[in-house]
Amino acid sequence: MARSTETFNKKEREKKRQKKSQDKKEKALDRKASATKGKSLEDMMAYIDEYGNITSTPPDPSRKLKVNSQDIQIAVPKQENIVEDIVRTGIVAFFNEAKGYGFIKDMQTQESIFVHANSLSEPIKENNKVTFEVEPGQKGPTAVRVKISR
């Protein structure tokens, strides 16, 4: 007696293929049955309510909000020029005379600003009250034209 050449795996794959084919045919029949050509435009319209949900009913005109087109900002608003004091005051928090640099703590913003010995008009020491101007440096703001305030 000869054995069947169809193994269990082959039979299972064939069953799956036939089931898939049957499902595809059923879906096609459902689409044909439910498709109603000739729907009116009103039946096909979808509306969005005031909460952003899609509905089939048109919105209530009494709830409509008036929006002024001038109030809509398309780009980032222009930044207004902030007038800063050109001359600032601060206290020398750290200064290394050997290496020629230090940091000044700004009295207004409380930030530490780098200072180099080349931008000093007179020698300074730690805890001195100074006046200075700020310019952008290589690694951040740098104090220039530093003078001891009296």
C-alpha positions as CSV (number, residue, x, y, z in Angstrom):
1,M,0.0,0.0,0.0
2,A,1.4,3.4,-1.0
3,R,1.6,6.3,1.3
4,S,0.0,9.6,0.5
5,T,2.5,12.2,-0.7
6,E,0.5,14.9,1.1
7,T,1.9,15.6,4.5
8,F,0.1,17.1,7.4
9,N,1.8,20.5,6.8
10,K,0.9,20.5,3.1
11,K,-2.8,19.8,4.0
12,E,-2.8,22.6,6.6
13,R,-1.3,25.1,4.2
14,E,-3.9,24.2,1.5
15,K,-6.7,24.6,4.1
16,K,-5.4,28.1,5.0
17,R,-5.1,29.1,1.4
18,Q,-8.6,28.0,0.7
19,K,-10.0,29.8,3.7
20,K,-8.2,32.9,2.7
21,S,-9.6,32.7,-0.8
22,Q,-13.1,32.1,0.6
23,D,-12.8,35.2,3.0
24,K,-11.7,37.3,0.1
25,K,-14.7,36.3,-2.0
26,E,-17.0,37.0,0.9
27,K,-15.6,40.5,1.4
28,A,-16.0,41.2,-2.2
29,L,-19.6,40.1,-2.1
30,D,-20.2,42.3,1.0
31,R,-18.7,45.3,-0.7
32,K,-20.9,44.8,-3.8
33,A,-24.0,44.3,-1.6
34,S,-23.4,47.4,0.6
35,A,-22.2,49.7,-2.2
36,T,-24.9,52.1,-3.1
37,K,-23.9,54.1,-6.1
38,G,-25.8,57.2,-6.6
39,K,-25.6,58.5,-3.1
40,S,-26.5,62.2,-2.8
41,L,-23.8,64.7,-1.9
42,E,-25.6,65.3,1.4
43,D,-25.3,61.6,2.3
44,M,-21.6,61.6,1.6
45,M,-20.8,64.8,3.6
46,A,-19.0,64.7,6.9
47,Y,-18.8,67.6,9.4
48,I,-16.6,68.5,12.3
49,D,-18.3,69.7,15.5
50,E,-16.9,72.3,17.9
51,Y,-14.9,69.6,19.8
52,G,-13.1,68.3,16.6
53,N,-15.2,65.1,16.3
54,I,-16.5,64.0,12.9
55,T,-20.3,63.9,12.6
56,S,-22.9,63.4,9.9
57,T,-25.0,66.3,11.1
58,P,-24.1,69.9,10.1
59,P,-23.0,72.2,12.8
60,D,-25.4,74.6,14.6
61,P,-24.8,78.1,13.2
62,S,-25.6,79.7,16.5
63,R,-22.5,78.1,18.0
64,K,-20.2,79.4,15.2
65,L,-17.3,81.5,16.4
66,K,-16.2,84.6,14.5
67,V,-12.4,84.6,14.0
68,N,-10.7,87.8,12.9
69,S,-8.0,86.9,10.3
70,Q,-5.8,89.6,11.6
71,D,-5.5,87.8,15.0
72,I,-4.1,84.7,13.4
73,Q,-0.3,84.5,13.7
74,I,1.4,82.5,11.0
75,A,5.0,83.1,12.0
76,V,6.9,83.6,15.2
77,P,6.2,87.2,16.4
78,K,9.1,89.5,16.1
79,Q,11.1,89.9,19.2
80,E,11.1,93.4,20.6
81,N,14.4,94.9,21.3
82,I,15.1,94.6,25.0
83,V,17.0,97.7,26.2
84,E,19.8,96.5,28.5
85,D,22.1,98.7,30.5
86,I,25.3,99.0,28.6
87,V,27.3,99.4,31.7
88,R,26.7,96.7,34.3
89,T,27.8,96.4,37.9
90,G,29.0,93.3,39.7
91,I,31.4,91.7,42.2
92,V,34.5,89.8,41.3
93,A,33.7,86.2,42.4
94,F,37.1,84.7,41.4
95,F,40.2,86.0,39.8
96,N,43.5,84.2,39.2
97,E,46.3,86.8,38.7
98,A,48.8,84.2,37.6
99,K,46.7,82.9,34.8
100,G,45.0,86.2,34.1
101,Y,41.3,85.3,34.1
102,G,38.4,85.3,36.5
103,F,34.6,85.6,36.8
104,I,32.4,88.5,37.7
105,K,28.9,87.9,39.3
106,D,26.5,90.3,37.6
107,M,24.3,92.1,40.2
108,Q,21.2,92.2,38.0
109,T,21.1,88.8,36.4
110,Q,23.2,86.9,39.0
111,E,25.1,85.1,36.2
112,S,28.8,84.6,36.2
113,I,30.6,86.4,33.4
114,F,34.1,85.5,32.2
115,V,36.7,88.3,32.4
116,H,40.3,88.2,31.0
117,A,43.2,90.3,32.2
118,N,43.5,91.9,28.7
119,S,40.1,93.6,29.2
120,L,41.0,95.2,32.5
121,S,41.7,98.9,32.8
122,E,43.2,98.5,36.2
123,P,44.1,95.5,38.4
124,I,41.3,93.8,40.3
125,K,41.0,91.4,43.1
126,E,38.3,89.1,44.5
127,N,35.2,90.8,46.1
128,N,35.9,94.1,44.3
129,K,32.9,95.9,43.1
130,V,33.3,96.6,39.4
131,T,31.6,98.2,36.4
132,F,31.8,96.4,33.0
133,E,30.3,95.9,29.6
134,V,29.3,92.6,28.2
135,E,30.3,91.3,24.7
136,P,29.8,87.9,23.2
137,G,33.0,85.8,23.5
138,Q,34.1,82.4,22.1
139,K,32.3,80.4,24.8
140,G,29.7,82.9,26.0
141,P,29.4,86.4,27.4
142,T,32.7,88.1,28.3
143,A,33.2,91.2,30.4
144,V,35.2,94.0,28.8
145,R,36.2,97.5,29.9
146,V,36.3,96.4,33.5
147,K,36.8,99.2,36.1
148,I,36.7,99.2,39.9
149,S,33.7,101.2,41.0
150,R,34.2,103.5,44.0
